[in-house]
Amino acid sequence: MAPPLSCWPWASLGQYKYMLFGPLVWKVVQEWREQGGGLPLGSWWLHLLVLFAVRGLTYQFWFTYGNMLFFTRRRRVVADGVDFRQIDAEWDWDNFLVLQTLIGAAVVNSPLLPGLRQLCLWDPRGWAVALLLHVGFSEPVFYLAHRALHRAPLFARYHAAHHSSGVTQPLTAGSGTPLESLLLTLAMGAPIAGAFLMGAGSIGLVYAHAFVFDYLRAMGYSNVEIVSPRVFDAFPPLRYILYTPSYLSLHHREKRGNFCLFMPALDALGGTLDSRSWSLQRAAYGGGEGGGALGTPEFVFLAHVVDIMSSMHVPFVLRSLSSTPFANHFILLPFWPVAFGFMLLMWCCSKTFVVSFYYLRGHLHQTWSVPRYGFQYFLPAAKKGINHQIELAILRADRMGVKVLSLAALNKNEALNGGGTLFVNKHPDLRVRVVHGNTLTAAVILNEIPSNVKEVFLTGATSKLGRAIALYLCRKKIRVLMFTMSSERFLKIQREAPPEFQQYLVQVTKYQAAQNCKTWIVGKWLSPREQRWAPSGTHFHQFVVPPIIGFRRDCTYGKLAAMRLPKDVQGLSSCEYTMERGVVHACHAGGVVHFLEGWDHHEVGAIDVDRIDVVWKAALKHGLTPV
């Protein structure tokens, strides 16, 4: 049996826990009706709901800022990344906000604080009372209670789960048991209650105190230093008045000291102040040794934004979305205009930026993004600018000492830059190896095809991938129906095949030619009308971006070629577009294999069919697995 106050009573409700606010919403509606349709600005019920939203946004703001690696990667306290285990453990991080809102509703509905009945917008006396109570009551009570929670058996029962998060995040601040949340509620609520009991409370005090409290909590857990050590050098007493993310991070990792709420003076008085706090803060802020600044990556996956909706799937927007495969959610629609505005801003003045990172066997891997969207790659006027962005990213990686840079999706488009050939030819002295990763993409698709298949229908047949797939299959004596209108391009590919296998490559110009073929390899978008030519039971293998929509219920549809990263990957916290957790596109995996193998050649231009099996075996050897 779980100890009392160690589990949330609404845990089984999941996302339906917000229905607990139903009575508050009903109260607001009632007051709105009583006022003849006017907004009930004097309603405590309304203010409680607004406070819940504002406080949640405060933590979200700090989460977004802390995970904007293009701003913060040099001032991180801990270099490690958050993993999916931590994300799942902190999924209901806002439980404490729900609890405090419900407690607030109970207080408003009780006669305990009569001063609540008359709302005052502003009273400076209340601010003085709240400050005195925070310093004289909240800080000491939290400090003593926190120290008690670190002793057996309380730690194992109530506090161990909070410390199981390896890297602090603003959302970690809210992850805990009901007992911990009640302690925080007491620390935050006592100064406000005291001000109202003394007749000096105001609505402005409630908002301001809650905002400052949450702001400081989220800042401390952000894992990013924002206050310069020069400030503490200029005014040394500030070190004992305001804690820092480094200060809290030491406590979170080592659990031996730094127990204060916000004021290290309590630790100094209690003999629990970790003397390394200031040196760690200086190192983290300056990006020096001992700090958690991200170092130079050894592998970079150079991606681009697919569309406006998927641009909100980045790790620094909503963790609940980025940690699951991308899908269009109705909740994102109100933010579409904001995302559209950012698209215009990036088009005008942005450059390639760091999106995410993970570690594999001690090596730092990063994903960078070219600030361009999928549709822009098909605008003739944008071609030069996109290639310039990619070139700058390659040269930057070369200067930094990156060993392998893998081009994603349209960044390696043949019509754009010849699959990366443009950059390698222009800069023959590059130390970084430029890789399109399509050799492994072809290998993944080919290894999905059952061994008993004797005939396939191939669209996008003369593309880079289509060519490699056709040439590989014909060597296996599999008949390939190559859908293409260009006899010239078909004949060029056919002549590349050994003479004895050329007969297995057949040009077709109509979808009707595949009406008896149950294995379709799709490299070109198929409309519902085109899909209807496939016989019942057909499986559609895909390498078209974006994937085709599955209109046929009597057929099956494969996903884009992908591989699961090795099990020893660390700090992976987001899903790559529509991929499942831990799964990356095959071109990404191809770059990883290139790096792990230490190959010294560029993989650009046409796919070397002879290397398809070599790359596939290398991927399996290093622990990558097919999905």
N, C-alpha and C positions, 0 to 999 in steps of 0.2 A: 504493500500500500504506500502510495506517495505521501511524503510529509505534507502537512497543511501549508497552504500558500506557496506551493512549489509548482503548481500547474494552473493554467488559465481556464476558468470555468466555461468559456466560450470557444475553446480550442476546436471542438468538433464542428463549429459553424463555418470554419474557413472564411471565405470572403463575405459570407452572409453576416458576419459579426457586426457590420455597419448598420444592420437593421435594428440594433440596440438603440440607435439614435432616433428611431421612429417616434417615440413619445415627445422628444425635444422638437422634432420637425412639426408634429401635430400642434404643440403649444404655440410655435411661431405662426402657423397657419391660423389658429384661433385668434391670436392677437392681431394678425393682419386683417382678418375679417372684422374684428371689433373696431378697428381704426378706419374702416371704410376703404380698404385696399391700399392704405399707406404703409410704407415700410416701418415696422415697429422698432425704431432705433433704440428705444428704451428697454427692450426685451433682453433679459439675461439669457433666455434660451437661445436667442439669435446670436448673442455674443459668444456663448459657449461653442456653438457650431463654427462660427467664424474663427475663434481661437484655435479650434482643432485643425482647421485648414491652414491657417497661418503658421502654426507651429510645425505641422507636417512639411510645409514648404520650406521652412527654415532648415530642417535637416536635409531635405532634398537639395537645396541650394548648396550646402556644404558638400554633400555627396557629389554633385555635379562638378563643383570646382575642384575637389580633391582628386577626381578621376580624369580631369582634363590634362592628360600627360604632357601635352604640348605647352602647358603653362607650369605644371608642378613637378615634372619628373626630376628636376635638380634639387628640390627641397623636400623630398620624401624622407620620413624618419626611418621607416623600415622598407627595404627594397623588395621584399617578397610580395607576391600577388595574392589576391583573395581567390579561393577555390570554390567550387560548387558546393562542397560540404558546408562551408561557412555561410554561403548565400542561403542555403536551405534552412540552416539553423536559425538564421536571422530573418526569415521570410516574414514573420509576424512582428517585426520590430516596433510597429506602432501600437501594440497592445497597451503600452503604458499611457499613450495619449487617449485611447478609448477609456481606460480606467479613470484617468484624471478628469476627463470630461463628464463621466457618469458621477464621480464624486462631487464635482462642481455642481451638477444638476441637483444632487441630493442636498447639498448645502444651501443652494438657492431656494429650494422647496421647504427648508426647515426654518424655525425661528431662532436659530443659533446666532446668526449675524444680522441683527435688525438693520444695520447700516446699509445692507444690500438693497433694501426696498427703495431708497432714494438715490438714484444714480447721479453721481457728480463726475463731471468730465475731468476735472483737474484739481488737485489739492497738494501743494508742495509739502505740507506737513506729513502726509502719508509716505512720501518718498524718504524722508528722514527716518521715520519709524521703521519702514521696511529695510532700509540699509542697516540700521542698528540691530534689528532682529536677525538679519541674515548673518552679520558678522558675529553677533553674540549668541545666537541660538542655532541657526541652520548649519553653519560651518562646523562648530564643535560636535553637534549631534551626528551629522553625517560622518565626520571623521571617526568618532568612537564606534558608531554602528558598522562602518566599513571595516575597521580593524577587527571587530567581533566576527564579521562574516568571513574573515580569512583564518579563523580558528576552527578546529574540528569540534563538533561534527557539522557546524553550520556551512562551512565552505563546500563540502561535498554535496550537501542537500540543496543549497540555495545559490551558490555563487560560482561553482565550477563551470557550469554551462556558459556563463558570460565570458569567462576567461579562456574557453576553448577556441574562441575566434583568434586565429593566428595573427591577423593584421587588423588593427583598429580601423574602422570606418565610421562616419557619422551615424550610420544606421545601427552600428554595434552599440551605440549609447543607449538605445531603447530595447536592446535584446536582453531579457532577464526574466526572473520569476516575479509573481505578484508581490512577494515580500520585498524584493529589491525596489519594485515600482512604488510600493507604499512608502518606503523609506524616502525615495526621491520626492514623492508627493508631499510628505511632511516637510522636507527641506525647502521645497519651493513654495508651498502654501502657507507656512507659518508666518512669514513676513507680511503677506497680503492679508491674512486673517487678523493679525495684530493691528494693522493699520485700520481695518474696518471696525474692530472692537473699540479702538480709541476715537472713532468718529472722524478719521482722516483718510478713509479709503476713497478711491475714485476709479472710474472705468479706465482712465489713462494709466493708472498705476498697474492694474491687472494686465493690460496689454503689454506695457513696457517691461514689467518684471518678468512675465512669461517669455517675452521675446529675448531679453538679455540672458535669462537662465538657459534657454534652449540654444541660443547662439554660442554661448561659452561652452556648453556641453558638446555641441556638434564640432566646434573648432578644436577642442581637446582631442576628440576622437578622429579627426580628419586625416591624420598621418602626414600632414603637410605643415611645415613651419612657415608662418607668415610674419611674425614679429622679429625684426632685426635684432641681433645681439647688441648692436650699438645703443638701442633704446634702454636695455638693461644696464649697459655700461654707464650711460649718462645718468640714469636714476636707479642705483642698485636696490633700494627698498622695493621697487616694483617686482623683483624676483619673488618676494614673499607675499605679494598681493595677487598676482595673476600667474596661473600655471600655463604651461605650453604643451603642444602635442607631444614633444619629446619627453616631457615630465610624465605625462600620463602613459605614454608608450612603455616607459621603463617599468612602471607599476604593472601594466597589463601583461608584459612578457615575463617578469621575474617575480611578481607577487610578494615582494619583501618590504617595500616601502612606498612612499608617495601616495598616501591614502586620502589626501584632502579632496574636497569638492572642487573648489576653485583657488583657494588661498594656501600656498605652500607654507605659510607661517605656522599653520597647525602641525604640519610634519616637523618643522624645525623645533617647535615646542615639545612635541611628543617623541623626538629623537628618531623619527622614521624617514627623514629626508635623505634621498639618495644623492650623494655628492657628485655623481656623474651627470646629473640632470643638465647643468649649465653647459658643460663641454659637449654633450650630445646635441643640445639645442644649437650651439654655435656650428658644429660640424654639419648638422642637417640643413641649416639655413644657407650655409656657404657651399654646400655640395661637396664638402671635403671628406677625407678619410674618417670613417666612423659613422658617417651619415648614411642615409638610405637612398641616395640619388641613384637613379638607374644608370648603369654604365653603358658602354658601347655594345650594341647588339652584334652578334656574329651572323645572324640570319635575319633578313627582312622580307616580309611578304607585302608587295606594293599593290594595294587594292584601289578601288574607286567606289563611289556611291552608286547604287543601282538606280534608285528613284527617290522621290521626295518622302514617301511613306517609310521606306526602309532606312532613310537617313536618321530616323528617330530610334533605330535599333542599336545605336552605338552605346558602348558601356557607360558613358557618362551622362546618359539621359535618365532612363528608368531601368534600374537593375532587374526588376521583375520581368521586363520585356527582353533585355539583352541576354539574360541567362537562360532563355528558352528560344527555340527556333522561331525565326521571324514569320509573322502572319499579320495580315491586315486586321487590326482591331478597331471597333467603333470608337473606343476611348481615345484613339489617336486623331480622329477627324477634326476636333476643335483646335488641335495644334498644327494642322496643315498649313494655315497662313503663316505661322511663325517659321515653320520649316522651309516654306517657300522663300521667305525673306532671307533666311540664312543661306539658301542656295544662291540667291542673287549676290549676297555679300561675298560668298566664297568665289563666285565667278569673277567678281571684280578685283578682289584684293587678297585672296588667300594663297597659301602655298602648301606643299605637302606637309602633313602633320602626323604625329604618332597617335594611334587609336588605342592599341592594346598591347599586351606583352604576356609572355609566359616563359618558364624555364624548362629546358629539356637537358637532363644530365649535366647540369651546371652551366649550360650555355644559354645566354639571353636571346630569345627570339621576339621580334616585334612585328606588328602590323602597322604599316603606314598607309595613308590614304591620299590619293591625288584628289584635289578639291574639284572634281568634275563628276557629273551625273551621267548615267547611261545614255540618255537621249543626245547629249552633247557630242558624243563620239561619232554620231552620224551627221553632224553639221559640218559641211566642207570648210566653213570659215573657222571652225574651232580646232581643226586638225593640227595646225602649227603650234597653237598654244598648248594643247594637250601634250604633244611630243616634247615641248620645251619643259613642261612640268615634270614629265617622266625623266628627261635627261638630267635636270637639276637634282632630282632625287637620287639617281644613279651616281652622279658626281659627288653628292654629299655623302652617300654611303661609302664611296671609294675613299674619300678623305678621312672618314671616321674609322676605317679599318674593318668594315663589314666584309664578311667572306663570301656570302651568297645573297643575291637579291632575286626574288622570284616575282615575275610579273603575273598579275591576276587578270582574268576575264578579258575585257576590251583593251587593257593596257598593252596587250601583245597582239592586237588585231593585225592581220596580214596587210590589210589596206592602209593601216595607220603607220606601222613602222616595220613591216616585214617580220613580225614575231620577235622583235627585239634586235634584229640584224642591223637596223639603222644606227643604233647606239654603239654597238660593238665595232662596227666598221668606222664610225666617226672617231671613236676613242680606243685605238688598238692597244693602249698601254694600261687599260683598266686592271686593277688588282682584284676588284670585286667581280665575282662570276655572275653573269646575268643569265637567268634561267626562265624559260617559259613553262616548264613543268608538264608540258603536254605529252611527253613520252609516258609518264606514269598515268596520265588521264586515259590515254589509249589503252594502256595495260589493264586498267581497272575495267573499262568497258569490255574489252576482249575476254577478260576472265569471268565476266558475268554471263557470257553466252554459253549455254549448255553444250557439252561435248558432242551430243548427238545431232546437233543442228547441221543441216546440209545446205541451207539457203538462207540468205538474209536480204532485207531491203534496206538500202542506205540512202538517206537524204543528207544534203550538205556533203555530197560524195566527193567533191573536188576541193573541199576546204583542207586545211592543214591536217586536222584530225581525221576527216573522211578519207583522205588519201592514204594515211598510215593504216587505218583500220582495213581498208580495201586490200592493200598490198599484203598485209599480215594474213588476212583470212584466205586470200587466194592461194597462199603457200600451204595452207592447211586443207586445200582442195574443197573449200566451201564456196559455193556459187554466190557471188555478190551482185545484186541488181542495183546498179549505181544510177540514182535518179539525177540526171543533169541534162540541160538543154544544149550544152556546149560539147559537140563532138571532138573539138580540138583539145579541150582540157581532159576529156575522158581518154582519148588516144594517148596523150602525153603520159598519163598515169599508167595506162595499160602497158606501154612500152617499158616502164620501169620494172614491171614484174618479169621474173624469169620466163623465157619463152614457153616452157612446158606448163606454166600456170596461167598464162594470159587468157586462156579460154574460159577461166572461171570468173572473169570480170565482164559483165554485160551491161551495156548502156540501156536505160529505159527513160522514156520521156513522159510517161503517164502513170498516175497512181494505180490505175486499173491493173497494171502489170504485176502488182504485188498483192492482188486479191486472194491468192492462195498461199501467201508467205506469212507465217505467224511470228517471225522475228524481225521487228523493225528497229533500225538504229537511226535515231532522229538527230540530225544536226542542223535542221532548218524548221522554223515554226510550222506547225500543222493546224489548219483550221478544222472545225468539226466536220465540214464537208469532205475534207481530204482524209480525215481519220476514218470515215465510214467505209473506205475501200479495204481496210484491214479486216481479215476474217475474224470470226469470234474466237476468243482464246489467245489473241495476239498479245505479245509483251513488247512494250515500247521502251527500248533503251535510249537514254538521252545524253546529248552533249550540247544542247541548244540552250542559250541564255536569253531571256528567262525560260524556265521549263514550260513545256506545253501543258495545257489544261486537260485533265482526264475527262473527256466527255463520254467515253464508252464504258458502260458498266460491265460489259461482257469481256473486257480486256483489262490487262494490268499495265501499270505505268511505273517505270523505274525512276529513281531520283538522279540528280546530277552526280557524275562520277566523284566519289569521295572515299576517304580512308580515315580510320580511327587512329588518333595519335597514340604513341606507346603509353603504357599504364603509368610510367614514372614521370609523366609530364606534371609540372607544378605551377600553381598560380594561374591556371586557366579559368577564367570567370565569365566568359561570354560565348555565345553561339555564333558561328560564322554563317551569317545570312540564314538560310532555311535548314542548315545542317543541325543534327542533334548535338547534344553536349559531347565534347571531346572529339568531334568529327570535323574534318576540314576538307575543303575542295581538293581534288586530286592534284591540281597544279600547285597548290600550297604544299601538299605532302611531297610532291616531286622535288620542290626546292629543299625541303627538310632532308630528304634522302641524299640529294646532291651535296648538302653540307655535311651530313654524318659520314658519308663515304669519302669526303675530302677530294672529290673529283676536281680537276684543275681546268676543265674545258668549259666554255660557254655552251649553254643549250638554247640556241636561238635558231630561227628560220625553220626549215622543213624538219620533220621528225625522222630520226634515223630508225628505220624499222628494225634493224638488227639489234638495237639496244632496248627494245621494248621488254623482252624477257629478262635482260640484265637488270634493268631498273626495277622490275617487279620483284625479282628475287632479292635484290638489295633492300627493298621496302619491307618485305617479310622478315628478313634477317634482323633488321633494326627494331622490330616490334610493332610496326604499323600493320594494321589488319583491315581487310575489306569489310565494308558495311553490308 
